[in-house]
């Protein structure tokens, strides 16, 4: 015995609020859920987000290079500025002793042994005394250069000792590895 074919299903009468079969109908939105915008070709969902990994790598490299440059500049400024400041302080301290007439301390504490071989303590003291410096004298530096040659630090200082009615030309060269000492000195009335 065979069963007769079933008649095709016919939709029932229209009922309000019931879903009717037909073309694409959007799903009803569930509470608390955001509706996705329609995508091309009627497919649900968003297009995949673009990867920005390459952009972040480039930004990281640029930031790293900038940081290295800034650190390098700061180190260079501190090293050069520190050496220049040290040379200026040495020249100031030495010149103050010379102006005050404390030639023994200036000779012992600031002069390199090589300069002491060329210039005796007595010659140095006599030279300073001949300049007739007094406590009113002040210093003015025209030039201060710091450099390194063959692992030796070198500081060249030039300027004037200004006294009432006269100016004394001064030129110093300090050199050394760890401690700078006076290796060249010129003190003479300015012509």
VMD Tcl script that builds the backbone (N, CA, C; Angstrom):
set m [mol new atoms 573]
animate dup $m
set s [atomselect $m all]
$s set {name element resname resid chain x y z} {
  {N N UNK 1 A 0.803 -1.136 0.000}
  {CA C UNK 1 A 0.000 0.000 0.000}
  {C C UNK 1 A 0.869 1.228 0.000}
  {N N UNK 2 A 0.541 2.089 -0.756}
  {CA C UNK 2 A 1.284 3.339 -0.860}
  {C C UNK 2 A 0.435 4.487 -0.345}
  {N N UNK 3 A 1.078 5.391 0.224}
  {CA C UNK 3 A 0.374 6.572 0.756}
  {C C UNK 3 A 0.247 7.597 -0.333}
  {N N UNK 4 A -0.875 8.228 -0.399}
  {CA C UNK 4 A -1.024 9.259 -1.426}
  {C C UNK 4 A -0.164 10.477 -1.063}
  {N N UNK 5 A 0.351 11.177 -2.076}
  {CA C UNK 5 A 1.189 12.356 -1.794}
  {C C UNK 5 A 0.393 13.386 -1.000}
  {N N UNK 6 A 1.130 14.071 -0.155}
  {CA C UNK 6 A 0.498 15.103 0.669}
  {C C UNK 6 A 0.301 16.358 -0.154}
  {N N UNK 7 A -0.778 17.037 0.082}
  {CA C UNK 7 A -0.981 18.282 -0.661}
  {C C UNK 7 A 0.014 19.347 -0.186}
  {N N UNK 8 A 0.412 20.236 -1.082}
  {CA C UNK 8 A 1.357 21.283 -0.676}
  {C C UNK 8 A 0.763 22.117 0.450}
  {N N UNK 9 A 1.647 22.565 1.344}
  {CA C UNK 9 A 1.216 23.364 2.500}
  {C C UNK 9 A 0.871 24.757 2.032}
  {N N UNK 10 A -0.165 25.239 2.442}
  {CA C UNK 10 A -0.610 26.591 2.132}
  {C C UNK 10 A -0.502 27.412 3.404}
  {N N UNK 11 A -0.043 28.635 3.259}
  {CA C UNK 11 A 0.012 29.450 4.461}
  {C C UNK 11 A -1.391 29.637 5.018}
  {N N UNK 12 A -1.420 29.711 6.305}
  {CA C UNK 12 A -2.702 29.897 6.953}
  {C C UNK 12 A -3.169 31.326 6.821}
  {N N UNK 13 A -4.261 31.637 7.374}
  {CA C UNK 13 A -4.763 33.007 7.288}
  {C C UNK 13 A -3.819 33.977 8.001}
  {N N UNK 14 A -3.820 35.229 7.584}
  {CA C UNK 14 A -2.946 36.275 8.138}
  {C C UNK 14 A -3.252 36.469 9.604}
  {N N UNK 15 A -2.196 36.437 10.394}
  {CA C UNK 15 A -2.360 36.688 11.814}
  {C C UNK 15 A -1.464 37.874 12.166}
  {N N UNK 16 A -1.981 38.893 12.831}
  {CA C UNK 16 A -1.155 40.052 13.165}
  {C C UNK 16 A -0.004 39.640 14.100}
  {N N UNK 17 A 1.211 40.233 13.834}
  {CA C UNK 17 A 2.397 39.973 14.655}
  {C C UNK 17 A 3.131 38.711 14.267}
  {N N UNK 18 A 2.567 37.891 13.398}
  {CA C UNK 18 A 3.237 36.647 13.000}
  {C C UNK 18 A 4.173 36.946 11.850}
  {N N UNK 19 A 5.267 36.220 11.783}
  {CA C UNK 19 A 6.229 36.387 10.693}
  {C C UNK 19 A 5.682 35.705 9.449}
  {N N UNK 20 A 5.744 36.406 8.381}
  {CA C UNK 20 A 5.264 35.842 7.121}
  {C C UNK 20 A 6.472 35.458 6.282}
  {N N UNK 21 A 6.467 34.308 5.651}
  {CA C UNK 21 A 7.577 33.949 4.775}
  {C C UNK 21 A 7.659 34.936 3.629}
  {N N UNK 22 A 8.853 35.106 3.126}
  {CA C UNK 22 A 9.008 36.022 2.013}
  {C C UNK 22 A 10.470 36.364 1.838}
  {N N UNK 23 A 10.749 37.441 1.085}
  {CA C UNK 23 A 12.146 37.811 0.869}
  {C C UNK 23 A 12.804 38.196 2.192}
  {N N UNK 24 A 14.098 38.518 2.138}
  {CA C UNK 24 A 14.918 38.803 3.323}
  {C C UNK 24 A 14.218 39.745 4.272}
  {N N UNK 25 A 14.118 39.306 5.488}
  {CA C UNK 25 A 13.566 40.135 6.534}
  {C C UNK 25 A 14.627 40.237 7.630}
  {N N UNK 26 A 14.947 41.441 8.079}
  {CA C UNK 26 A 15.955 41.558 9.131}
  {C C UNK 26 A 15.476 40.906 10.418}
  {N N UNK 27 A 16.423 40.382 11.151}
  {CA C UNK 27 A 16.087 39.786 12.445}
  {C C UNK 27 A 15.642 40.892 13.374}
  {N N UNK 28 A 14.750 40.581 14.237}
  {CA C UNK 28 A 14.393 41.597 15.220}
  {C C UNK 28 A 15.574 41.808 16.166}
  {N N UNK 29 A 15.806 43.064 16.534}
  {CA C UNK 29 A 16.939 43.393 17.399}
  {C C UNK 29 A 16.667 42.900 18.801}
  {N N UNK 30 A 17.708 42.252 19.372}
  {CA C UNK 30 A 17.577 41.758 20.732}
  {C C UNK 30 A 17.951 42.897 21.679}
  {N N UNK 31 A 17.316 42.943 22.822}
  {CA C UNK 31 A 17.633 44.025 23.758}
  {C C UNK 31 A 19.089 43.945 24.218}
  {N N UNK 32 A 19.782 45.123 24.304}
  {CA C UNK 32 A 21.159 45.192 24.778}
  {C C UNK 32 A 22.185 44.861 23.714}
  {N N UNK 33 A 21.747 44.587 22.501}
  {CA C UNK 33 A 22.677 44.260 21.417}
  {C C UNK 33 A 22.620 45.319 20.350}
  {N N UNK 34 A 23.776 45.684 19.817}
  {CA C UNK 34 A 23.852 46.711 18.792}
  {C C UNK 34 A 23.591 46.077 17.437}
  {N N UNK 35 A 22.861 46.736 16.627}
  {CA C UNK 35 A 22.605 46.212 15.280}
  {C C UNK 35 A 23.814 46.473 14.410}
  {N N UNK 36 A 24.215 45.499 13.615}
  {CA C UNK 36 A 25.347 45.650 12.712}
  {C C UNK 36 A 24.876 46.336 11.445}
  {N N UNK 37 A 25.708 47.219 10.920}
  {CA C UNK 37 A 25.296 47.862 9.664}
  {C C UNK 37 A 25.298 46.824 8.548}
  {N N UNK 38 A 24.474 47.040 7.563}
  {CA C UNK 38 A 24.448 46.069 6.470}
  {C C UNK 38 A 25.790 46.061 5.752}
  {N N UNK 39 A 26.218 44.900 5.329}
  {CA C UNK 39 A 27.489 44.779 4.634}
  {C C UNK 39 A 27.216 44.542 3.162}
  {N N UNK 40 A 28.252 44.687 2.351}
  {CA C UNK 40 A 28.032 44.485 0.915}
  {C C UNK 40 A 27.582 43.058 0.635}
  {N N UNK 41 A 26.861 42.916 -0.418}
  {CA C UNK 41 A 26.378 41.625 -0.914}
  {C C UNK 41 A 25.392 40.960 0.035}
  {N N UNK 42 A 24.844 41.721 0.975}
  {CA C UNK 42 A 23.845 41.179 1.868}
  {C C UNK 42 A 24.376 40.215 2.903}
  {N N UNK 43 A 25.709 40.138 3.070}
  {CA C UNK 43 A 26.269 39.227 4.054}
  {C C UNK 43 A 26.299 39.926 5.406}
  {N N UNK 44 A 26.044 39.216 6.479}
  {CA C UNK 44 A 26.058 39.865 7.794}
  {C C UNK 44 A 27.481 40.136 8.258}
  {N N UNK 45 A 27.673 41.120 9.166}
  {CA C UNK 45 A 28.963 41.405 9.781}
  {C C UNK 45 A 29.683 42.569 9.144}
  {N N UNK 46 A 30.814 42.954 9.760}
  {CA C UNK 46 A 31.637 44.063 9.291}
  {C C UNK 46 A 32.791 43.529 8.470}
  {N N UNK 47 A 33.357 44.377 7.575}
  {CA C UNK 47 A 34.557 43.921 6.864}
  {C C UNK 47 A 35.704 43.793 7.868}
  {N N UNK 48 A 36.656 42.933 7.621}
  {CA C UNK 48 A 37.759 42.755 8.577}
  {C C UNK 48 A 38.555 44.057 8.733}
  {N N UNK 49 A 38.994 44.344 9.973}
  {CA C UNK 49 A 39.769 45.559 10.251}
  {C C UNK 49 A 41.146 45.441 9.615}
  {N N UNK 50 A 41.666 46.598 9.126}
  {CA C UNK 50 A 43.001 46.612 8.526}
  {C C UNK 50 A 44.047 46.495 9.622}
  {N N UNK 51 A 45.084 45.755 9.375}
  {CA C UNK 51 A 46.167 45.604 10.343}
  {C C UNK 51 A 47.059 46.837 10.294}
  {N N UNK 52 A 47.381 47.375 11.454}
  {CA C UNK 52 A 48.245 48.554 11.530}
  {C C UNK 52 A 49.593 48.185 12.142}
  {N N UNK 53 A 49.950 46.945 12.060}
  {CA C UNK 53 A 51.204 46.464 12.634}
  {C C UNK 53 A 52.405 47.177 12.012}
  {N N UNK 54 A 52.427 47.345 10.710}
  {CA C UNK 54 A 53.524 48.031 10.014}
  {C C UNK 54 A 53.654 49.477 10.456}
  {N N UNK 55 A 52.539 50.155 10.632}
  {CA C UNK 55 A 52.552 51.547 11.079}
  {C C UNK 55 A 53.169 51.655 12.463}
  {N N UNK 56 A 52.789 50.750 13.373}
  {CA C UNK 56 A 53.321 50.788 14.735}
  {C C UNK 56 A 54.807 50.461 14.763}
  {N N UNK 57 A 55.260 49.596 13.886}
  {CA C UNK 57 A 56.692 49.285 13.808}
  {C C UNK 57 A 57.467 50.529 13.380}
  {N N UNK 58 A 56.974 51.218 12.361}
  {CA C UNK 58 A 57.641 52.435 11.878}
  {C C UNK 58 A 57.638 53.516 12.953}
  {N N UNK 59 A 56.501 53.702 13.627}
  {CA C UNK 59 A 56.421 54.701 14.696}
  {C C UNK 59 A 57.389 54.350 15.820}
  {N N UNK 60 A 57.489 53.083 16.177}
  {CA C UNK 60 A 58.415 52.648 17.224}
  {C C UNK 60 A 59.864 52.903 16.855}
  {N N UNK 61 A 60.226 52.620 15.604}
  {CA C UNK 61 A 61.603 52.841 15.147}
  {C C UNK 61 A 61.932 54.331 15.168}
  {N N UNK 62 A 61.033 55.161 14.658}
  {CA C UNK 62 A 61.262 56.616 14.642}
  {C C UNK 62 A 61.395 57.151 16.071}
  {N N UNK 63 A 60.529 56.703 16.983}
  {CA C UNK 63 A 60.604 57.155 18.374}
  {C C UNK 63 A 61.921 56.717 19.010}
  {N N UNK 64 A 62.377 55.500 18.730}
  {CA C UNK 64 A 63.647 55.013 19.270}
  {C C UNK 64 A 64.829 55.825 18.780}
  {N N UNK 65 A 64.834 56.143 17.491}
  {CA C UNK 65 A 65.932 56.943 16.926}
  {C C UNK 65 A 65.931 58.338 17.540}
  {N N UNK 66 A 64.760 58.947 17.663}
  {CA C UNK 66 A 64.681 60.280 18.274}
  {C C UNK 66 A 65.172 60.255 19.715}
  {N N UNK 67 A 64.825 59.229 20.457}
  {CA C UNK 67 A 65.273 59.116 21.842}
  {C C UNK 67 A 66.789 58.997 21.910}
  {N N UNK 68 A 67.382 58.197 21.036}
  {CA C UNK 68 A 68.840 58.059 21.010}
  {C C UNK 68 A 69.525 59.378 20.662}
  {N N UNK 69 A 68.975 60.119 19.712}
  {CA C UNK 69 A 69.551 61.408 19.334}
  {C C UNK 69 A 69.494 62.383 20.503}
  {N N UNK 70 A 68.363 62.435 21.183}
  {CA C UNK 70 A 68.208 63.358 22.312}
  {C C UNK 70 A 69.186 63.007 23.428}
  {N N UNK 71 A 69.298 61.723 23.753}
  {CA C UNK 71 A 70.228 61.297 24.803}
  {C C UNK 71 A 71.668 61.631 24.403}
  {N N UNK 72 A 72.022 61.402 23.144}
  {CA C UNK 72 A 73.373 61.714 22.666}
  {C C UNK 72 A 73.696 63.191 22.767}
  {N N UNK 73 A 72.763 64.029 22.379}
  {CA C UNK 73 A 72.982 65.475 22.456}
  {C C UNK 73 A 73.138 65.913 23.912}
  {N N UNK 74 A 72.303 65.394 24.794}
  {CA C UNK 74 A 72.412 65.760 26.207}
  {C C UNK 74 A 73.754 65.336 26.797}
  {N N UNK 75 A 74.218 64.136 26.460}
  {CA C UNK 75 A 75.518 63.682 26.948}
  {C C UNK 75 A 76.641 64.563 26.420}
  {N N UNK 76 A 76.575 64.896 25.138}
  {CA C UNK 76 A 77.614 65.730 24.542}
  {C C UNK 76 A 77.644 67.112 25.183}
  {N N UNK 77 A 76.477 67.700 25.378}
  {CA C UNK 77 A 76.411 69.026 25.997}
  {C C UNK 77 A 76.963 68.974 27.420}
  {N N UNK 78 A 76.615 67.938 28.173}
  {CA C UNK 78 A 77.116 67.825 29.543}
  {C C UNK 78 A 78.620 67.605 29.585}
  {N N UNK 79 A 79.146 66.761 28.699}
  {CA C UNK 79 A 80.587 66.513 28.695}
  {C C UNK 79 A 81.372 67.756 28.296}
  {N N UNK 80 A 80.971 68.383 27.189}
  {CA C UNK 80 A 81.680 69.573 26.730}
  {C C UNK 80 A 81.464 70.722 27.710}
  {N N UNK 81 A 80.231 70.889 28.166}
  {CA C UNK 81 A 79.950 71.957 29.123}
  {C C UNK 81 A 80.691 71.748 30.428}
  {N N UNK 82 A 80.793 70.498 30.883}
  {CA C UNK 82 A 81.519 70.194 32.113}
  {C C UNK 82 A 82.996 70.486 31.987}
  {N N UNK 83 A 83.596 70.112 30.864}
  {CA C UNK 83 A 85.023 70.377 30.639}
  {C C UNK 83 A 85.286 71.875 30.532}
  {N N UNK 84 A 84.425 72.570 29.845}
  {CA C UNK 84 A 84.583 74.023 29.695}
  {C C UNK 84 A 84.450 74.706 31.052}
  {N N UNK 85 A 83.475 74.275 31.819}
  {CA C UNK 85 A 83.274 74.840 33.154}
  {C C UNK 85 A 84.488 74.564 34.047}
  {N N UNK 86 A 85.034 73.340 33.967}
  {CA C UNK 86 A 86.210 72.988 34.768}
  {C C UNK 86 A 87.402 73.856 34.381}
  {N N UNK 87 A 87.615 74.057 33.069}
  {CA C UNK 87 A 88.728 74.887 32.610}
  {C C UNK 87 A 88.545 76.338 33.066}
  {N N UNK 88 A 87.330 76.860 32.982}
  {CA C UNK 88 A 87.060 78.221 33.436}
  {C C UNK 88 A 87.304 78.373 34.935}
  {N N UNK 89 A 86.895 77.362 35.703}
  {CA C UNK 89 A 87.113 77.407 37.155}
  {C C UNK 89 A 88.604 77.371 37.493}
  {N N UNK 90 A 89.362 76.520 36.784}
  {CA C UNK 90 A 90.814 76.456 37.016}
  {C C UNK 90 A 91.472 77.801 36.732}
  {N N UNK 91 A 91.104 78.378 35.591}
  {CA C UNK 91 A 91.685 79.677 35.222}
  {C C UNK 91 A 91.318 80.744 36.255}
  {N N UNK 92 A 90.059 80.752 36.699}
  {CA C UNK 92 A 89.624 81.717 37.718}
  {C C UNK 92 A 90.415 81.560 39.013}
  {N N UNK 93 A 90.500 80.320 39.494}
  {CA C UNK 93 A 91.192 80.077 40.771}
  {C C UNK 93 A 92.675 80.462 40.688}
  {N N UNK 94 A 93.323 80.083 39.592}
  {CA C UNK 94 A 94.735 80.411 39.411}
  {C C UNK 94 A 94.931 81.928 39.363}
  {N N UNK 95 A 94.100 82.610 38.576}
  {CA C UNK 95 A 94.230 84.064 38.417}
  {C C UNK 95 A 93.963 84.793 39.732}
  {N N UNK 96 A 93.010 84.316 40.526}
  {CA C UNK 96 A 92.743 84.940 41.831}
  {C C UNK 96 A 93.969 84.848 42.745}
  {N N UNK 97 A 94.634 83.684 42.704}
  {CA C UNK 97 A 95.858 83.538 43.511}
  {C C UNK 97 A 96.944 84.495 43.025}
  {N N UNK 98 A 97.085 84.646 41.705}
  {CA C UNK 98 A 98.094 85.546 41.138}
  {C C UNK 98 A 97.792 86.985 41.534}
  {N N UNK 99 A 96.521 87.399 41.401}
  {CA C UNK 99 A 96.139 88.773 41.760}
  {C C UNK 99 A 96.378 89.015 43.244}
  {N N UNK 100 A 96.082 88.016 44.079}
  {CA C UNK 100 A 96.267 88.166 45.529}
  {C C UNK 100 A 97.739 88.101 45.928}
  {N N UNK 101 A 98.612 87.743 45.002}
  {CA C UNK 101 A 100.047 87.661 45.296}
  {C C UNK 101 A 100.452 86.351 45.946}
  {N N UNK 102 A 99.578 85.345 45.957}
  {CA C UNK 102 A 99.885 84.039 46.543}
  {C C UNK 102 A 100.543 83.159 45.474}
  {N N UNK 103 A 101.767 83.562 45.088}
  {CA C UNK 103 A 102.451 82.878 43.986}
  {C C UNK 103 A 102.909 81.470 44.361}
  {N N UNK 104 A 103.215 81.229 45.618}
  {CA C UNK 104 A 103.645 79.885 46.015}
  {C C UNK 104 A 102.525 78.864 45.811}
  {N N UNK 105 A 101.329 79.195 46.260}
  {CA C UNK 105 A 100.187 78.275 46.093}
  {C C UNK 105 A 99.856 78.110 44.614}
  {N N UNK 106 A 99.864 79.201 43.843}
  {CA C UNK 106 A 99.585 79.120 42.410}
  {C C UNK 106 A 100.613 78.228 41.725}
  {N N UNK 107 A 101.865 78.383 42.074}
  {CA C UNK 107 A 102.953 77.608 41.482}
  {C C UNK 107 A 102.824 76.128 41.858}
  {N N UNK 108 A 102.629 75.841 43.136}
  {CA C UNK 108 A 102.582 74.448 43.605}
  {C C UNK 108 A 101.331 73.695 43.152}
  {N N UNK 109 A 100.175 74.335 43.208}
  {CA C UNK 109 A 98.912 73.636 42.964}
  {C C UNK 109 A 98.495 73.573 41.496}
  {N N UNK 110 A 98.920 74.506 40.672}
  {CA C UNK 110 A 98.377 74.596 39.316}
  {C C UNK 110 A 99.374 74.317 38.199}
  {N N UNK 111 A 100.661 74.390 38.458}
  {CA C UNK 111 A 101.647 74.238 37.382}
  {C C UNK 111 A 102.071 72.786 37.204}
  {N N UNK 112 A 102.164 72.402 35.934}
  {CA C UNK 112 A 102.617 71.067 35.564}
  {C C UNK 112 A 104.136 70.970 35.792}
  {N N UNK 113 A 104.637 69.786 36.154}
  {CA C UNK 113 A 106.086 69.640 36.359}
  {C C UNK 113 A 106.924 70.071 35.149}
  {N N UNK 114 A 106.421 69.867 33.934}
  {CA C UNK 114 A 107.183 70.286 32.740}
  {C C UNK 114 A 107.352 71.811 32.700}
  {N N UNK 115 A 106.332 72.564 33.141}
  {CA C UNK 115 A 106.436 74.022 33.185}
  {C C UNK 115 A 107.348 74.462 34.336}
  {N N UNK 116 A 107.310 73.725 35.423}
  {CA C UNK 116 A 108.180 74.046 36.566}
  {C C UNK 116 A 109.657 73.893 36.194}
  {N N UNK 117 A 109.959 72.971 35.245}
  {CA C UNK 117 A 111.347 72.811 34.786}
  {C C UNK 117 A 111.807 74.035 33.996}
  {N N UNK 118 A 110.882 74.690 33.296}
  {CA C UNK 118 A 111.232 75.850 32.476}
  {C C UNK 118 A 111.183 77.162 33.262}
  {N N UNK 119 A 110.360 77.202 34.308}
  {CA C UNK 119 A 110.117 78.440 35.040}
  {C C UNK 119 A 110.232 78.151 36.544}
  {N N UNK 120 A 111.244 78.724 37.159}
  {CA C UNK 120 A 111.441 78.475 38.594}
  {C C UNK 120 A 110.411 79.252 39.402}
  {N N UNK 121 A 110.234 78.853 40.648}
  {CA C UNK 121 A 109.314 79.520 41.557}
  {C C UNK 121 A 109.697 80.995 41.712}
  {N N UNK 122 A 111.009 81.289 41.822}
  {CA C UNK 122 A 111.478 82.664 42.009}
  {C C UNK 122 A 111.207 83.515 40.767}
  {N N UNK 123 A 111.440 82.958 39.585}
  {CA C UNK 123 A 111.172 83.695 38.337}
  {C C UNK 123 A 109.675 83.990 38.212}
  {N N UNK 124 A 108.849 83.009 38.530}
  {CA C UNK 124 A 107.391 83.196 38.465}
  {C C UNK 124 A 106.950 84.295 39.427}
  {N N UNK 125 A 107.437 84.236 40.666}
  {CA C UNK 125 A 107.067 85.240 41.677}
  {C C UNK 125 A 107.532 86.630 41.264}
  {N N UNK 126 A 108.743 86.742 40.732}
  {CA C UNK 126 A 109.270 88.044 40.290}
  {C C UNK 126 A 108.448 88.588 39.125}
  {N N UNK 127 A 108.053 87.724 38.191}
  {CA C UNK 127 A 107.237 88.152 37.049}
  {C C UNK 127 A 105.885 88.674 37.476}
  {N N UNK 128 A 105.237 87.966 38.392}
  {CA C UNK 128 A 103.923 88.403 38.894}
  {C C UNK 128 A 104.054 89.719 39.640}
  {N N UNK 129 A 105.114 89.864 40.460}
  {CA C UNK 129 A 105.315 91.094 41.242}
  {C C UNK 129 A 105.518 92.293 40.322}
  {N N UNK 130 A 106.190 92.075 39.179}
  {CA C UNK 130 A 106.453 93.173 38.237}
  {C C UNK 130 A 105.169 93.703 37.595}
  {N N UNK 131 A 104.104 92.923 37.590}
  {CA C UNK 131 A 102.832 93.361 36.995}
  {C C UNK 131 A 102.082 94.339 37.904}
  {N N UNK 132 A 102.454 94.401 39.168}
  {CA C UNK 132 A 101.848 95.307 40.157}
  {C C UNK 132 A 100.315 95.177 40.177}
  {N N UNK 133 A 99.860 93.943 40.399}
  {CA C UNK 133 A 98.429 93.675 40.488}
  {C C UNK 133 A 97.927 94.053 41.879}
  {N N UNK 134 A 96.658 94.459 41.962}
  {CA C UNK 134 A 96.067 94.791 43.256}
  {C C UNK 134 A 94.662 94.182 43.340}
  {N N UNK 135 A 94.056 94.165 44.497}
  {CA C UNK 135 A 92.745 93.528 44.680}
  {C C UNK 135 A 91.622 94.111 43.823}
  {N N UNK 136 A 91.802 95.286 43.244}
  {CA C UNK 136 A 90.747 95.867 42.396}
  {C C UNK 136 A 90.726 95.234 40.998}
  {N N UNK 137 A 91.741 94.450 40.659}
  {CA C UNK 137 A 91.829 93.833 39.334}
  {C C UNK 137 A 90.737 92.765 39.166}
  {N N UNK 138 A 90.198 92.702 37.956}
  {CA C UNK 138 A 89.175 91.699 37.623}
  {C C UNK 138 A 89.581 90.974 36.345}
  {N N UNK 139 A 88.965 89.826 36.113}
  {CA C UNK 139 A 89.294 89.051 34.902}
  {C C UNK 139 A 88.144 89.113 33.914}
  {N N UNK 140 A 88.509 89.070 32.639}
  {CA C UNK 140 A 87.535 89.000 31.546}
  {C C UNK 140 A 88.102 88.039 30.503}
  {N N UNK 141 A 87.414 86.941 30.287}
  {CA C UNK 141 A 87.892 85.937 29.331}
  {C C UNK 141 A 87.325 86.215 27.949}
  {N N UNK 142 A 88.233 86.210 26.957}
  {CA C UNK 142 A 87.822 86.398 25.568}
  {C C UNK 142 A 87.591 85.064 24.873}
  {N N UNK 143 A 88.351 84.057 25.275}
  {CA C UNK 143 A 88.314 82.796 24.559}
  {C C UNK 143 A 88.569 81.647 25.525}
  {N N UNK 144 A 87.788 80.600 25.397}
  {CA C UNK 144 A 87.956 79.405 26.219}
  {C C UNK 144 A 87.620 78.210 25.336}
  {N N UNK 145 A 88.625 77.420 25.004}
  {CA C UNK 145 A 88.431 76.267 24.118}
  {C C UNK 145 A 88.882 75.001 24.831}
  {N N UNK 146 A 88.090 73.965 24.704}
  {CA C UNK 146 A 88.415 72.669 25.300}
  {C C UNK 146 A 88.478 71.642 24.182}
  {N N UNK 147 A 89.517 70.799 24.210}
  {CA C UNK 147 A 89.654 69.757 23.192}
  {C C UNK 147 A 90.367 68.549 23.796}
  {N N UNK 148 A 90.465 67.499 22.997}
  {CA C UNK 148 A 91.180 66.292 23.408}
  {C C UNK 148 A 92.158 65.925 22.307}
  {N N UNK 149 A 93.427 65.694 22.689}
  {CA C UNK 149 A 94.458 65.284 21.737}
  {C C UNK 149 A 95.255 64.150 22.377}
  {N N UNK 150 A 95.365 63.033 21.669}
  {CA C UNK 150 A 96.117 61.874 22.159}
  {C C UNK 150 A 95.732 61.506 23.593}
  {N N UNK 151 A 94.447 61.419 23.847}
  {CA C UNK 151 A 93.896 61.054 25.150}
  {C C UNK 151 A 94.185 62.076 26.253}
  {N N UNK 152 A 94.709 63.246 25.903}
  {CA C UNK 152 A 94.929 64.324 26.865}
  {C C UNK 152 A 93.858 65.386 26.659}
  {N N UNK 153 A 93.311 65.862 27.755}
  {CA C UNK 153 A 92.369 66.973 27.689}
  {C C UNK 153 A 93.175 68.266 27.684}
  {N N UNK 154 A 92.758 69.186 26.829}
  {CA C UNK 154 A 93.469 70.467 26.690}
  {C C UNK 154 A 92.445 71.592 26.797}
  {N N UNK 155 A 92.787 72.605 27.573}
  {CA C UNK 155 A 91.934 73.786 27.713}
  {C C UNK 155 A 92.791 75.022 27.466}
  {N N UNK 156 A 92.419 75.793 26.462}
  {CA C UNK 156 A 93.102 77.057 26.161}
  {C C UNK 156 A 92.218 78.203 26.635}
  {N N UNK 157 A 92.807 79.076 27.438}
  {CA C UNK 157 A 92.079 80.199 28.022}
  {C C UNK 157 A 92.834 81.477 27.680}
  {N N UNK 158 A 92.097 82.470 27.184}
  {CA C UNK 158 A 92.715 83.763 26.863}
  {C C UNK 158 A 91.785 84.871 27.346}
  {N N UNK 159 A 92.384 85.982 27.748}
  {CA C UNK 159 A 91.585 87.108 28.211}
  {C C UNK 159 A 92.448 88.217 28.783}
  {N N UNK 160 A 91.838 89.018 29.635}
  {CA C UNK 160 A 92.517 90.166 30.230}
  {C C UNK 160 A 92.312 90.176 31.739}
  {N N UNK 161 A 93.339 90.649 32.413}
  {CA C UNK 161 A 93.197 91.036 33.808}
  {C C UNK 161 A 93.100 92.554 33.766}
  {N N UNK 162 A 91.934 93.078 34.129}
  {CA C UNK 162 A 91.708 94.525 34.045}
  {C C UNK 162 A 91.954 95.146 35.411}
  {N N UNK 163 A 92.923 96.028 35.426}
  {CA C UNK 163 A 93.267 96.753 36.651}
  {C C UNK 163 A 93.073 98.241 36.398}
  {N N UNK 164 A 93.071 99.010 37.458}
  {CA C UNK 164 A 92.882 100.437 37.340}
  {C C UNK 164 A 94.057 101.042 36.559}
  {N N UNK 165 A 93.762 101.567 35.367}
  {CA C UNK 165 A 94.779 102.227 34.559}
  {C C UNK 165 A 95.607 101.306 33.679}
  {N N UNK 166 A 95.392 99.983 33.713}
  {CA C UNK 166 A 96.170 99.080 32.850}
  {C C UNK 166 A 95.417 97.753 32.676}
  {N N UNK 167 A 95.744 97.101 31.589}
  {CA C UNK 167 A 95.212 95.765 31.301}
  {C C UNK 167 A 96.388 94.810 31.126}
  {N N UNK 168 A 96.227 93.600 31.671}
  {CA C UNK 168 A 97.255 92.570 31.563}
  {C C UNK 168 A 96.694 91.450 30.681}
  {N N UNK 169 A 97.421 91.149 29.620}
  {CA C UNK 169 A 97.014 90.063 28.732}
  {C C UNK 169 A 97.375 88.730 29.390}
  {N N UNK 170 A 96.430 87.794 29.367}
  {CA C UNK 170 A 96.721 86.475 29.931}
  {C C UNK 170 A 96.356 85.388 28.925}
  {N N UNK 171 A 97.229 84.395 28.817}
  {CA C UNK 171 A 96.992 83.225 27.973}
  {C C UNK 171 A 97.474 82.022 28.774}
  {N N UNK 172 A 96.560 81.065 28.983}
  {CA C UNK 172 A 96.895 79.859 29.731}
  {C C UNK 172 A 96.581 78.643 28.859}
  {N N UNK 173 A 97.335 77.587 29.076}
  {CA C UNK 173 A 96.987 76.285 28.509}
  {C C UNK 173 A 97.098 75.267 29.633}
  {N N UNK 174 A 95.961 74.606 29.889}
  {CA C UNK 174 A 95.909 73.523 30.861}
  {C C UNK 174 A 95.842 72.211 30.084}
  {N N UNK 175 A 96.534 71.175 30.580}
  {CA C UNK 175 A 96.500 69.876 29.912}
  {C C UNK 175 A 96.636 68.770 30.949}
  {N N UNK 176 A 96.153 67.589 30.578}
  {CA C UNK 176 A 96.275 66.425 31.452}
  {C C UNK 176 A 95.222 65.391 31.136}
  {N N UNK 177 A 95.448 64.174 31.661}
  {CA C UNK 177 A 94.470 63.107 31.456}
  {C C UNK 177 A 93.356 63.187 32.494}
  {N N UNK 178 A 93.728 63.054 33.744}
  {CA C UNK 178 A 92.726 63.072 34.803}
  {C C UNK 178 A 92.595 64.444 35.442}
  {N N UNK 179 A 93.722 65.091 35.657}
  {CA C UNK 179 A 93.744 66.401 36.296}
  {C C UNK 179 A 94.460 67.373 35.372}
  {N N UNK 180 A 93.823 68.517 35.140}
  {CA C UNK 180 A 94.430 69.528 34.279}
  {C C UNK 180 A 95.426 70.366 35.070}
  {N N UNK 181 A 96.617 70.547 34.484}
  {CA C UNK 181 A 97.663 71.394 35.072}
  {C C UNK 181 A 98.088 72.413 34.035}
  {N N UNK 182 A 98.611 73.527 34.511}
  {CA C UNK 182 A 99.070 74.606 33.650}
  {C C UNK 182 A 100.371 74.200 32.958}
  {N N UNK 183 A 100.362 74.171 31.597}
  {CA C UNK 183 A 101.569 73.811 30.845}
  {C C UNK 183 A 102.142 75.004 30.085}
  {N N UNK 184 A 101.328 76.039 29.885}
  {CA C UNK 184 A 101.797 77.264 29.221}
  {C C UNK 184 A 101.127 78.445 29.904}
  {N N UNK 185 A 101.920 79.516 30.099}
  {CA C UNK 185 A 101.378 80.725 30.733}
  {C C UNK 185 A 102.029 81.947 30.077}
  {N N UNK 186 A 101.177 82.942 29.854}
  {CA C UNK 186 A 101.677 84.238 29.381}
  {C C UNK 186 A 100.916 85.311 30.113}
  {N N UNK 187 A 101.608 86.138 30.878}
  {CA C UNK 187 A 101.037 87.285 31.568}
  {C C UNK 187 A 101.910 88.484 31.252}
  {N N UNK 188 A 101.375 89.456 30.521}
  {CA C UNK 188 A 102.160 90.647 30.192}
  {C C UNK 188 A 101.224 91.831 29.962}
  {N N UNK 189 A 101.749 93.032 30.253}
  {CA C UNK 189 A 100.921 94.228 30.037}
  {C C UNK 189 A 100.502 94.335 28.560}
  {N N UNK 190 A 99.239 94.695 28.366}
  {CA C UNK 190 A 98.728 94.818 27.006}
  {C C UNK 190 A 99.281 96.102 26.407}
  {N N UNK 191 A 99.768 95.981 25.180}
  {CA C UNK 191 A 100.364 97.143 24.494}
  {C C UNK 191 A 99.281 98.061 23.962}
}
mol reanalyze $m
mol bondsrecalc $m
mol representation Tube
mol addrep $m
